[in-house]
Amino acid sequence: MPNSLKIILVLLAILIGYGAVLFSTARAEALTIACYKDYRPYSYVNQKGEAVGVLIDFWKLWGEKNNVKMTFVPGHLAKSLDRVKTGEADMMIGLFHSEERAAFMDFSDPMMEVQTNLYVRQEMEIESISGLTDKTPVGVIKEDYVISYLEDRHPNVKVKPYNGSEAVVKSALAGKIQAYALDFPNALFLLAEHDSLTRFRALQTLYTEKLRAGVAKGNAPLLAMLNQGIKTVTKADVEELYRKWGITPQPLIVQYRYWIISAIAVLLGGCIGFAVYIYRLKSRIRRIKSGNKPFSRDEWQEVIDQGENDWVEFKASLRWNIQTGKADKRIESVIIKTMSAFMNARGGTLFIGINDEGKPVGIEADYKSFQRKPNRDGFMLKLSSMISQNLGRQSHKFIITDIQILEGRDVCRVTVKPGERPVYIKENGKESFYIRAGAASVPLSMSEAHEYITSRW
């Protein structure tokens, strides 16, 4: 047999074999899918041990429309990726594309968008990720896309990997980490399960990426079959899945945000100066609330000029009644109520020596009521004594005081941080519980206080 004929026959056999593999893969009747075990509400294991979630339902619907049986194998992200690498699973249920993953995996067409946020403890006084220090590592999931994102965009931020999102949130609630990066609404679902929605806040959105299925590198037939099937799952189908799992579908303004951003960009130029002013003002306000640094009279005045609100209160004196010309315990009681309300809420700043109109009237009259020390020292001693006797000595660590001169008069600033536990005060022989509502300190009934405390702590 001529060599040329032998070569032709070998090539023909190879083509036939490859065609058979292509045909059998493209006509696959069953697929094994590696999925997440704690990625609520997208893919997780319920109390019955079943794999459920938005992505699970997506691929079940895909299987129904394409006559393919789906078997789901739950695990942590790192384990799921290994299952695809070793062939234990045909595909990964959904993940973000990255260069690291592209080395061993091919990706399908996008299925849905997911937003990743940076979450921090509610009381942390920072405005963006740049405010994190090297002593504040960010909790992340092992081998998650966010790790490479932070290494590339924010190399100074340290990360602390955990096996899954549930482990991240549990560590945060235990106080082991102060910040973490997880997808939305995965983080909120986990916080809600632990009744801790108010303990952390979304500081900023890091990115919004598209979830794609992942298959072993080079498995072109399977990838083609997945992409063909993804086209059969409509946008309306995906929105229905969102609604089923309590995720609000993206409004049109979000779906077409890039077009809208381009149009709005033209209008932003004239607003930059005003925005910078507001940013600086809010920054100064936050700094004044923290009480960690001295402030100029101008910065105090800027806060006072905003008027009373949820976290700013004015009182003309600590104890001096102008009408009677005597020290008045009722005025002291109002001061204590205000501080307790701030501690029971989200903190705030009390200015003593400022009247209801926001004008400095000074605390010099209070000085005269102290016989032994009619000065700033006497004022501070009295205020400290009031805190210890009415709020408890442990409350001092949440309260910072300072005195400065405004318009020639002494004014005291009392910065109150949120308390670690409920604060009650004695009033007419009974315990009272106050919170901050609007520009007032409001008492709650016992039933109302119990409900508030349950949600707050």
RODO-2510 file (C-alpha; in nm, 4 decimals, decimal comma):
residues 457
     n   res          X          Y          Z
     1     m     0,0000     0,0000     0,0000
     2     p     0,1503     0,3372    -0,0972
     3     n     0,2582     0,5631     0,1882
     4     s     0,0336     0,8427     0,0652
     5     l    -0,2705     0,6145     0,0884
     6     k    -0,1718     0,5081     0,4427
     7     i    -0,1491     0,8746     0,5469
     8     i    -0,4934     0,9456     0,3983
     9     l    -0,6469     0,6488     0,5827
    10     v    -0,4904     0,7576     0,9157
    11     l    -0,6178     1,1148     0,8749
    12     l    -0,9621     0,9814     0,7839
    13     a    -0,9682     0,7655     1,0972
    14     i    -0,8711     1,0643     1,3120
    15     l    -1,1453     1,2778     1,1592
    16     i    -1,4037     1,0044     1,2092
    17     g    -1,2964     0,9615     1,5723
    18     y    -1,3067     1,3342     1,6421
    19     g    -1,6466     1,3572     1,4724
    20     a    -1,7765     1,0798     1,6940
    21     v    -1,6529     1,2615     2,0071
    22     l    -1,7983     1,5880     1,8822
    23     f    -2,1326     1,4244     1,8078
    24     s    -2,1504     1,2398     2,1371
    25     t    -2,0582     1,5509     2,3380
    26     a    -2,2895     1,7806     2,1482
    27     r    -2,5714     1,5305     2,1988
    28     a    -2,4929     1,4832     2,5694
    29     e    -2,7979     1,3677     2,7645
    30     a    -2,6551     1,4430     3,1100
    31     l    -2,4136     1,6922     3,2612
    32     t    -2,2467     1,7057     3,6027
    33     i    -2,2263     2,0615     3,7310
    34     a    -1,9939     2,1765     4,0085
    35     c    -2,1818     2,4369     4,2135
    36     y    -2,1414     2,6478     4,5287
    37     k    -2,2587     2,5240     4,8668
    38     d    -2,3058     2,8634     5,0379
    39     y    -2,3490     3,1257     4,7649
    40     r    -2,6967     3,2495     4,8657
    41     p    -2,9255     3,3097     4,6806
    42     y    -2,7454     3,1926     4,3657
    43     s    -2,6299     2,8431     4,4636
    44     y    -2,6376     2,6817     4,8078
    45     v    -2,7427     2,3719     4,9977
    46     n    -3,0715     2,3996     5,1887
    47     q    -3,1673     2,2232     5,5133
    48     k    -3,2797     1,9179     5,3167
    49     g    -2,9349     1,8853     5,1610
    50     e    -3,0606     1,9956     4,8168
    51     a    -2,8750     2,2303     4,5836
    52     v    -3,1018     2,5311     4,5268
    53     g    -3,0741     2,8914     4,4084
    54     v    -3,0966     3,1217     4,1073
    55     l    -2,8117     2,9536     3,9163
    56     i    -2,9464     2,6046     3,9980
    57     d    -3,2860     2,7026     3,8568
    58     f    -3,1189     2,8618     3,5541
    59     w    -2,9447     2,5389     3,4585
    60     k    -3,2502     2,3267     3,5377
    61     l    -3,4451     2,5462     3,2963
    62     w    -3,1598     2,5174     3,0453
    63     g    -3,1767     2,1367     3,0818
    64     e    -3,5521     2,1285     3,0270
    65     k    -3,5279     2,3389     2,7128
    66     n    -3,2397     2,1317     2,5737
    67     n    -3,3407     1,7822     2,6948
    68     v    -3,0340     1,7416     2,9160
    69     k    -3,0387     1,5955     3,2670
    70     m    -2,8410     1,8004     3,5209
    71     t    -2,6619     1,6637     3,8280
    72     f    -2,5344     1,9245     4,0766
    73     v    -2,2307     1,8634     4,2985
    74     p    -2,2027     2,1318     4,5726
    75     g    -1,8736     2,2448     4,7252
    76     h    -1,6623     2,5486     4,8063
    77     l    -1,5275     2,7525     4,5150
    78     a    -1,1765     2,6052     4,5290
    79     k    -1,3115     2,2483     4,5371
    80     s    -1,5524     2,3166     4,2512
    81     l    -1,2713     2,4495     4,0327
    82     d    -1,0675     2,1347     4,1071
    83     r    -1,3615     1,9177     4,0024
    84     v    -1,3658     2,0814     3,6601
    85     k    -0,9864     2,0529     3,6290
    86     t    -0,9861     1,6803     3,7105
    87     g    -1,2928     1,5947     3,5028
    88     e    -1,5035     1,5044     3,8061
    89     a    -1,7508     1,7675     3,6833
    90     d    -1,8309     1,8723     3,3259
    91     m    -1,8641     2,2399     3,4081
    92     m    -1,8664     2,5095     3,6754
    93     i    -2,2108     2,6557     3,7369
    94     g    -2,1119     3,0237     3,7060
    95     l    -1,8142     3,2471     3,7778
    96     f    -1,6258     3,5545     3,6559
    97     h    -1,3690     3,5372     3,3786
    98     s    -1,0103     3,6025     3,4838
    99     e    -0,6672     3,5482     3,3298
   100     e    -0,5754     3,2986     3,6024
   101     r    -0,8827     3,0877     3,5358
   102     a    -0,8472     3,1182     3,1595
   103     a    -0,5245     2,9178     3,1886
   104     f    -0,7240     2,5997     3,2608
   105     m    -1,0809     2,6910     3,1719
   106     d    -1,2905     2,8190     2,8812
   107     f    -1,5923     3,0380     2,9461
   108     s    -1,9443     3,0429     2,8065
   109     d    -2,1471     3,3428     2,6973
   110     p    -2,2702     3,5553     2,9926
   111     m    -2,5830     3,4531     3,1816
   112     m    -2,6389     3,7360     3,4320
   113     e    -2,4604     4,0272     3,6008
   114     v    -2,3474     4,0249     3,9638
   115     q    -2,2209     4,3167     4,1715
   116     t    -1,9370     4,2815     4,4230
   117     n    -1,9260     4,5193     4,7203
   118     l    -1,6848     4,6046     4,9979
   119     y    -1,8572     4,5819     5,3372
   120     v    -1,7277     4,7355     5,6616
   121     r    -1,8496     4,7582     6,0203
   122     q    -2,1188     5,0215     6,0616
   123     e    -1,9139     5,2375     6,2982
   124     m    -1,5996     5,2568     6,0816
   125     e    -1,5400     5,6195     5,9817
   126     i    -1,4004     5,5684     5,6318
   127     e    -1,5333     5,6796     5,2959
   128     s    -1,3756     5,4324     5,0521
   129     i    -1,1417     5,1366     5,0264
   130     s    -0,8471     5,3761     5,0404
   131     g    -0,9326     5,4361     5,4060
   132     l    -0,8403     5,0789     5,5022
   133     t    -0,5084     5,0354     5,6817
   134     d    -0,2688     4,7406     5,6755
   135     k    -0,4219     4,6415     6,0104
   136     t    -0,7631     4,5940     5,8501
   137     p    -0,7489     4,2871     5,6221
   138     v    -1,0426     4,2250     5,3911
   139     g    -1,2138     3,8868     5,4214
   140     v    -1,2508     3,7096     5,0854
   141     i    -1,3318     3,3637     4,9474
   142     k    -1,0360     3,1446     4,8503
   143     e    -0,9585     3,1673     4,4764
   144     d    -1,2337     3,4266     4,4274
   145     y    -1,2010     3,6778     4,1438
   146     v    -1,1932     3,9633     4,3954
   147     i    -0,8452     3,8551     4,5126
   148     s    -0,6827     3,9241     4,1754
   149     y    -0,8933     4,2394     4,1409
   150     l    -0,7630     4,3803     4,4704
   151     e    -0,4046     4,2776     4,3923
   152     d    -0,4274     4,4640     4,0618
   153     r    -0,6277     4,7733     4,1631
   154     h    -0,5536     4,8065     4,5352
   155     p    -0,2212     4,6332     4,6046
   156     n    -0,1913     4,7901     4,9506
   157     v    -0,5064     4,6160     5,0717
   158     k    -0,4418     4,2897     5,2542
   159     v    -0,6805     3,9974     5,2104
   160     k    -0,7729     3,7125     5,4433
   161     p    -0,9094     3,4108     5,2503
   162     y    -1,1824     3,1800     5,3802
   163     n    -1,3361     2,8631     5,2344
   164     g    -1,6696     3,0271     5,1542
   165     s    -1,8926     3,3305     5,1999
   166     e    -2,0576     3,1880     5,5118
   167     a    -1,7170     3,1510     5,6780
   168     v    -1,6347     3,5110     5,5827
   169     v    -1,9522     3,6530     5,7402
   170     k    -1,9249     3,4383     6,0549
   171     s    -1,5683     3,5612     6,1056
   172     a    -1,6846     3,9218     6,0609
   173     l    -1,9692     3,8807     6,3104
   174     a    -1,7246     3,7269     6,5565
   175     g    -1,5106     4,0422     6,5325
   176     k    -1,2131     3,8694     6,3691
   177     i    -1,2290     4,0949     6,0614
   178     q    -1,3691     4,4467     6,0173
   179     a    -1,4211     4,4367     5,6398
   180     y    -1,4994     4,1843     5,3686
   181     a    -1,5712     4,1710     4,9945
   182     l    -1,8662     3,9600     4,8773
   183     d    -2,1200     3,9606     4,5985
   184     f    -2,4593     4,1250     4,6329
   185     p    -2,7005     4,0108     4,7633
   186     n    -2,5047     3,7110     4,8971
   187     a    -2,3686     3,9177     5,1886
   188     l    -2,7112     4,0541     5,2840
   189     f    -2,8737     3,7092     5,2832
   190     l    -2,6077     3,5811     5,5229
   191     l    -2,6352     3,8835     5,7535
   192     a    -3,0136     3,8469     5,7592
   193     e    -2,9824     3,4834     5,8651
   194     h    -2,7836     3,5995     6,1686
   195     d    -3,0191     3,8945     6,2351
   196     s    -2,7241     4,1315     6,1881
   197     l    -2,8192     4,3512     5,8929
   198     t    -2,7313     4,6713     6,0798
   199     r    -2,3811     4,5656     6,1888
   200     f    -2,2175     4,6111     5,8463
   201     r    -2,2695     4,8517     5,5592
   202     a    -2,1764     4,8462     5,1921
   203     l    -1,8898     5,0960     5,1690
   204     q    -1,8583     5,0883     4,7904
   205     t    -1,9163     4,8769     4,4814
   206     l    -1,5879     4,7290     4,3622
   207     y    -1,7129     4,6066     4,0232
   208     t    -2,0019     4,4520     3,8329
   209     e    -1,9141     4,1438     3,6257
   210     k    -2,0970     3,8800     3,4233
   211     l    -2,1379     3,5231     3,5453
   212     r    -2,0389     3,2595     3,2874
   213     a    -2,0233     2,8814     3,2909
   214     g    -1,6720     2,7344     3,2945
   215     v    -1,5545     2,4156     3,1176
   216     a    -1,2200     2,2416     3,0975
   217     k    -0,9759     2,4098     2,8602
   218     g    -1,0192     2,2933     2,5013
   219     n    -1,3635     2,1319     2,5369
   220     a    -1,5012     2,3241     2,2410
   221     p    -1,7967     2,0873     2,1696
   222     l    -1,9373     2,1225     2,5222
   223     l    -1,8819     2,4980     2,5184
   224     a    -2,0676     2,5280     2,1879
   225     m    -2,3581     2,3240     2,3272
   226     l    -2,3775     2,5426     2,6396
   227     n    -2,3756     2,8650     2,4408
   228     q    -2,6433     2,7376     2,2041
   229     g    -2,8617     2,6443     2,5009
   230     i    -2,8027     2,9741     2,6829
   231     k    -2,9718     3,1478     2,3909
   232     t    -3,2917     2,9551     2,4681
   233     v    -3,3118     3,1066     2,8193
   234     t    -3,4676     3,4481     2,7642
   235     k    -3,4210     3,7706     2,9532
   236     a    -3,7778     3,7323     3,0829
   237     d    -3,6853     3,3867     3,2162
   238     v    -3,3907     3,5303     3,4091
   239     e    -3,6004     3,8148     3,5536
   240     e    -3,8596     3,5609     3,6698
   241     l    -3,5833     3,3678     3,8477
   242     y    -3,4707     3,6922     4,0141
   243     r    -3,8220     3,7583     4,1405
   244     k    -3,8602     3,4032     4,2698
   245     w    -3,5474     3,4400     4,4840
   246     g    -3,6199     3,7925     4,6066
   247     i    -3,3755     3,9763     4,3811
   248     t    -3,5179     4,2850     4,2130
   249     p    -3,4415     4,2781     3,8377
   250     q    -3,2200     4,5618     3,7262
   251     p    -3,4198     4,8662     3,6174
   252     l    -3,3700     5,0083     3,2693
   253     i    -3,1542     5,2876     3,4067
   254     v    -2,9078     5,0213     3,5275
   255     q    -2,9282     4,8039     3,2183
   256     y    -2,8458     5,0993     2,9949
   257     r    -2,6191     5,2723     3,2445
   258     y    -2,3256     5,3066     3,0060
   259     w    -2,5317     5,5084     2,7571
   260     i    -2,6766     5,7187     3,0356
   261     i    -2,3356     5,7776     3,1943
   262     s    -2,2023     5,9053     2,8630
   263     a    -2,4892     6,1536     2,8347
   264     i    -2,4680     6,2697     3,1953
   265     a    -2,0904     6,3163     3,1830
   266     v    -2,1391     6,6360     2,9840
   267     l    -2,3431     6,7860     3,2687
   268     l    -2,1020     6,6977     3,5437
   269     g    -1,8390     6,9591     3,4639
   270     g    -2,0370     7,2453     3,6131
   271     c    -2,1142     7,0432     3,9285
   272     i    -1,7590     6,9471     4,0177
   273     g    -1,6865     7,2546     4,2286
   274     f    -2,0063     7,2147     4,4288
   275     a    -1,9466     6,8414     4,4731
   276     v    -1,5961     6,9046     4,6062
   277     y    -1,7346     7,1529     4,8570
   278     i    -2,0001     6,9054     4,9783
   279     y    -1,7406     6,6290     5,0015
   280     r    -1,5119     6,8422     5,2149
   281     l    -1,8005     6,9530     5,4315
   282     k    -1,9174     6,5967     5,4956
   283     s    -1,5617     6,4893     5,5593
   284     r    -1,5241     6,7576     5,8224
   285     i    -1,8573     6,6615     5,9773
   286     r    -1,7497     6,2995     6,0027
   287     r    -1,4198     6,4050     6,1579
   288     i    -1,6003     6,6170     6,4138
   289     k    -1,8297     6,3235     6,4968
   290     s    -1,5312     6,0978     6,5535
   291     g    -1,3768     6,3374     6,8045
   292     n    -1,0296     6,2061     6,7364
   293     k    -0,8614     6,5321     6,6309
   294     p    -0,8778     6,9005     6,7282
   295     f    -1,0810     7,1261     6,5018
   296     s    -1,0755     7,4890     6,4146
   297     r    -1,3556     7,7271     6,5032
   298     d    -1,4482     7,7478     6,1352
   299     e    -1,5025     7,3715     6,1160
   300     w    -1,7214     7,3761     6,4272
   301     q    -1,9203     7,6618     6,2816
   302     e    -1,9819     7,4764     5,9566
   303     v    -2,1463     7,1911     6,1473
   304     i    -2,3508     7,4263     6,3649
   305     d    -2,4698     7,6129     6,0561
   306     q    -2,6357     7,2926     5,9306
   307     g    -2,8767     7,3088     6,2249
   308     e    -3,0114     7,0334     6,4494
   309     n    -3,0751     6,6927     6,2950
   310     d    -3,0470     6,3175     6,3663
   311     w    -2,6948     6,3522     6,5055
   312     v    -2,6579     6,7190     6,6064
   313     e    -2,8286     6,8824     6,9087
   314     f    -2,7982     7,2320     7,0613
   315     k    -2,8372     7,3152     7,4310
   316     a    -2,7906     7,6635     7,5763
   317     s    -2,6429     7,5426     7,9057
   318     l    -2,5411     7,2399     8,1089
   319     r    -2,7442     7,3277     8,4189
   320     w    -2,8070     7,7043     8,4399
   321     n    -3,1674     7,8221     8,4089
   322     i    -3,1621     8,1736     8,2633
   323     q    -3,5195     8,2496     8,3740
   324     t    -3,4710     8,1536     8,7401
   325     g    -3,1039     8,2486     8,7615
   326     k    -3,0243     7,9179     8,9339
   327     a    -2,8831     7,5731     8,8609
   328     d    -3,1635     7,3433     8,7439
   329     k    -3,1617     6,9634     8,7679
   330     r    -3,4201     6,9457     8,4892
   331     i    -3,1733     7,0961     8,2446
   332     e    -2,9094     6,8433     8,3527
   333     s    -3,1676     6,5695     8,2908
   334     v    -3,2203     6,6897     7,9319
   335     i    -2,8445     6,6727     7,8696
   336     i    -2,8357     6,3131     7,9965
   337     k    -3,1378     6,2150     7,7833
   338     t    -2,9679     6,3510     7,4724
   339     m    -2,6439     6,1627     7,5327
   340     s    -2,8274     5,8362     7,6077
   341     a    -3,0364     5,8768     7,2910
   342     f    -2,7212     5,9206     7,0823
   343     m    -2,5636     5,6101     7,2410
   344     n    -2,8776     5,4051     7,1737
   345     a    -2,8888     5,5231     6,8121
   346     r    -2,5922     5,5845     6,5814
   347     g    -2,4075     5,8426     6,7846
   348     g    -2,4082     6,2188     6,7499
   349     t    -2,2733     6,5554     6,8645
   350     l    -2,4167     6,7740     7,1412
   351     f    -2,3147     7,1418     7,1480
   352     i    -2,3603     7,3044     7,4917
   353     g    -2,3610     7,6834     7,4840
   354     i    -2,5504     7,7081     7,1517
   355     n    -2,9158     7,8189     7,1558
   356     d    -3,1989     7,6794     6,9415
   357     e    -3,1212     7,9311     6,6663
   358     g    -2,7636     7,8033     6,6407
   359     k    -2,6122     8,1145     6,8044
   360     p    -2,3304     8,0870     7,0619
   361     v    -2,4555     8,1983     7,4055
   362     g    -2,1652     8,0414     7,5941
   363     i    -2,1377     7,8322     7,9096
   364     e    -1,9935     8,1075     8,1297
   365     a    -2,3179     8,1116     8,3336
   366     d    -2,2585     7,7456     8,4113
   367     y    -1,9088     7,8311     8,5333
   368     k    -2,0546     8,0661     8,7983
   369     s    -2,2646     7,7824     8,9402
   370     f    -1,9510     7,5945     9,0481
   371     q    -1,8279     7,7444     9,3741
   372     r    -1,4954     7,5609     9,3999
   373     k    -1,3924     7,5783     9,0341
   374     p    -1,5933     7,8422     8,8423
   375     n    -1,4121     7,7699     8,5152
   376     r    -1,3620     7,5129     8,2406
   377     d    -1,2208     7,2589     8,4852
   378     g    -1,5299     7,2820     8,7036
   379     f    -1,7547     7,2436     8,4009
   380     m    -1,5690     6,9338     8,2798
   381     l    -1,5717     6,7784     8,6297
   382     k    -1,9478     6,8315     8,6580
   383     l    -2,0135     6,6865     8,3105
   384     s    -1,7953     6,3844     8,3877
   385     s    -1,9808     6,3300     8,7155
   386     m    -2,3186     6,3471     8,5391
   387     i    -2,2067     6,0834     8,2887
   388     s    -2,0771     5,8465     8,5572
   389     q    -2,3835     5,8783     8,7801
   390     n    -2,6491     5,8553     8,5079
   391     l    -2,4972     5,6579     8,2197
   392     g    -2,2368     5,4512     8,4042
   393     r    -1,8591     5,4839     8,4179
   394     q    -1,8220     5,2474     8,1231
   395     s    -1,9952     5,5107     7,9078
   396     h    -1,6946     5,7450     7,9211
   397     k    -1,5190     5,5473     7,6476
   398     f    -1,8029     5,6414     7,4098
   399     i    -1,8028     6,0140     7,4972
   400     i    -1,5423     6,2774     7,4070
   401     t    -1,5662     6,6392     7,5257
   402     d    -1,3914     6,9584     7,4174
   403     i    -1,4315     7,3348     7,4675
   404     q    -1,3517     7,6099     7,2180
   405     i    -1,4297     7,9796     7,1836
   406     l    -1,6942     8,0795     6,9288
   407     e    -1,7722     8,4502     6,8875
   408     g    -1,5946     8,5224     7,2138
   409     r    -1,7907     8,2659     7,4173
   410     d    -1,6947     7,9201     7,5443
   411     v    -1,8846     7,6371     7,3753
   412     c    -1,8591     7,2694     7,4714
   413     r    -1,8777     6,9929     7,2125
   414     v    -1,9803     6,6460     7,3373
   415     t    -1,9167     6,3739     7,0802
   416     v    -2,1123     6,0554     7,1532
   417     k    -2,0352     5,7278     6,9793
   418     p    -2,2872     5,4410     6,9414
   419     g    -2,3029     5,2263     7,2555
   420     e    -2,2210     4,8581     7,2688
   421     r    -2,5345     4,7834     7,4729
   422     p    -2,8671     4,9548     7,5583
   423     v    -2,8456     5,2550     7,7900
   424     y    -3,1302     5,3212     8,0354
   425     i    -3,1650     5,6252     8,2588
   426     k    -3,3608     5,6799     8,5810
   427     e    -3,6544     5,9158     8,5413
   428     n    -3,9142     5,9757     8,8157
   429     g    -3,8067     5,6549     8,9860
   430     k    -3,8447     5,4469     8,6665
   431     e    -3,6085     5,3349     8,3957
   432     s    -3,6495     5,5152     8,0632
   433     f    -3,5084     5,4335     7,7218
   434     y    -3,4451     5,7095     7,4652
   435     i    -3,3484     5,7026     7,0968
   436     r    -3,2722     5,9724     6,8427
   437     a    -3,5520     6,0487     6,5952
   438     g    -3,5216     6,3500     6,3695
   439     a    -3,3868     6,6367     6,5790
   440     a    -3,5244     6,5090     6,9098
   441     s    -3,4566     6,2528     7,1820
   442     v    -3,7662     6,0322     7,1952
   443     p    -3,8668     5,7939     7,4794
   444     l    -3,9881     5,4447     7,3912
   445     s    -4,2314     5,2272     7,5802
   446     m    -4,0959     4,9012     7,7183
   447     s    -4,2428     4,6990     7,4306
   448     e    -4,1103     4,9475     7,1760
   449     a    -3,7709     4,9483     7,3461
   450     h    -3,7572     4,5685     7,3429
   451     e    -3,8333     4,5587     6,9705
   452     y    -3,5797     4,8341     6,8984
   453     i    -3,3073     4,6681     7,1065
   454     t    -3,3660     4,3352     6,9310
   455     s    -3,3078     4,4975     6,5916
   456     r    -3,0259     4,7318     6,7067
   457     w    -2,8114     4,4846     6,9006
***
